[in-house]
Amino acid sequence: MTIRSSSKPARELDPRKLDVAAFARDAASLQGQWPAAELIRLADAAAPEAPASGWPDVQWSARGEQRKPRGSEPQTWLYLEASANTALTCQRCLQPVHEAIQFERWFRFARDESEAASLDAESEEDVLALPRSLDLRELVEDELLLDLPLVPRHEVCPQALPLPSDDAEQAEQEERPNPFAVLAALKKK
């Protein structure tokens, strides 16, 4: 895990226990990388033939900002971006398909859950309740999971997909008795 900080005060910033209000007030920034296998929920999405332990590290950066709109109190904002390369199971051929996923998003923080719900309903930005401390790794993982394709698949699968042959399908139909023929035989008795 590599983390770099560029903040005005000379203090350690822990991305796993981030004081978002102070981070925004100081206009601080962090960047780093985490092994993909450490993001357990993201790693669970991996194709069995290409586990997350073989993926490149997840790259991320965060920047805090305090905005002061006219006539209202300062707002706490967090800009977060991340990217990862994954290997998921193609839903057509069931082979690993490599997907590059990334996001960049601003989050606005409200004092509590009710204010966050109210602001979220009337705005387009993502509004979260201001926590005592925020786990950036968890938030990055949440956003990367949301960016995964719903149905991962190759543009063109590397192997031709097996198609049922007409002969096999016809033989299977001949083996099954026609239900109407069975009924007709019962009616004759």
LINFEN-V955939 format. One record per residue. N is the residue number from 0. PSI is psi in whole degrees, -180 to 180 (999 if undefined). D_FIRST is the distance of its C-alpha to the first C-alpha in Angstrom with 2 decimals. Layout:
BEGIN
n = <N:N>
psi = <PSI:PSI>
d_first = <D_FIRST:D_FIRST>
END
This chain:
BEGIN
n = <0:1:2:3:4:5:6:7:8:9:10:11:12:13:14:15:16:17:18:19:20:21:22:23:24:25:26:27:28:29:30:31:32:33:34:35:36:37:38:39:40:41:42:43:44:45:46:47:48:49:50:51:52:53:54:55:56:57:58:59:60:61:62:63:64:65:66:67:68:69:70:71:72:73:74:75:76:77:78:79:80:81:82:83:84:85:86:87:88:89:90:91:92:93:94:95:96:97:98:99:100:101:102:103:104:105:106:107:108:109:110:111:112:113:114:115:116:117:118:119:120:121:122:123:124:125:126:127:128:129:130:131:132:133:134:135:136:137:138:139:140:141:142:143:144:145:146:147:148:149:150:151:152:153:154:155:156:157:158:159:160:161:162:163:164:165:166:167:168:169:170:171:172:173:174:175:176:177:178:179:180:181:182:183:184:185:186:187:188>
psi = <123:132:133:141:141:90:158:-52:147:79:156:135:125:113:-15:-16:64:128:97:-40:-47:-38:-44:-44:-38:-2:44:165:153:151:155:-165:148:142:134:-33:-21:-17:86:-46:-37:-41:-32:-21:-6:147:140:-32:-10:72:158:-22:-21:-2:155:162:152:125:137:160:151:147:133:151:139:121:141:85:152:135:12:171:159:147:142:125:150:125:129:135:149:158:150:155:125:167:109:172:122:132:-4:-52:-7:23:160:137:128:129:130:124:147:159:160:129:146:138:133:140:133:165:-41:178:-42:-41:-39:-44:-42:-48:-38:-36:-30:6:164:-20:163:126:128:154:140:114:166:-45:146:135:101:-35:-40:-42:-41:-45:-43:-48:-37:-39:-39:-24:-9:145:143:-40:90:135:154:153:-48:120:143:-24:146:139:137:131:142:136:155:-38:-44:-40:-41:-42:-39:-39:-36:-32:-33:131:145:124:-30:-33:-39:-43:-41:-40:-39:-35:-33:-26:999>
d_first = <0.00:3.78:6.62:10.23:13.29:16.87:19.17:22.68:22.45:20.53:18.61:15.14:13.98:11.94:11.04:11.83:15.18:16.20:19.84:20.74:24.20:23.14:20.35:23.15:25.77:23.79:22.99:19.39:16.55:12.79:10.65:7.19:5.66:4.91:6.77:10.28:11.53:9.72:11.92:14.98:17.70:16.57:16.19:19.70:21.12:20.38:23.48:24.22:24.64:21.22:18.61:15.19:13.73:15.32:14.14:12.05:8.69:9.66:10.13:11.22:13.10:15.32:18.47:20.96:24.67:27.82:30.86:34.37:36.91:40.56:42.23:39.29:36.51:33.13:30.65:26.91:24.91:21.29:20.43:17.48:16.66:14.38:14.95:14.40:16.54:18.05:20.88:23.36:26.85:29.64:32.33:35.10:34.45:31.78:29.68:26.03:25.85:22.88:22.17:20.14:19.51:18.74:19.94:20.59:22.31:23.74:23.99:26.77:26.77:30.07:31.24:31.62:31.80:35.41:34.89:31.85:34.03:36.89:34.92:33.11:36.54:37.96:35.15:33.15:29.79:27.39:28.25:26.34:27.48:25.78:23.85:23.56:19.77:17.78:14.69:13.26:11.12:14.54:16.38:14.28:14.85:18.50:19.09:17.70:19.94:22.80:22.38:22.78:26.29:28.82:30.38:28.15:30.44:31.02:33.32:35.32:34.50:34.16:36.97:40.21:40.38:43.15:46.04:48.78:51.95:55.19:56.96:54.52:54.71:58.52:58.81:56.68:58.98:62.08:60.91:60.61:64.01:64.94:65.05:68.18:69.94:69.26:70.73:73.73:74.40:74.34:76.70:79.24:79.56>
END
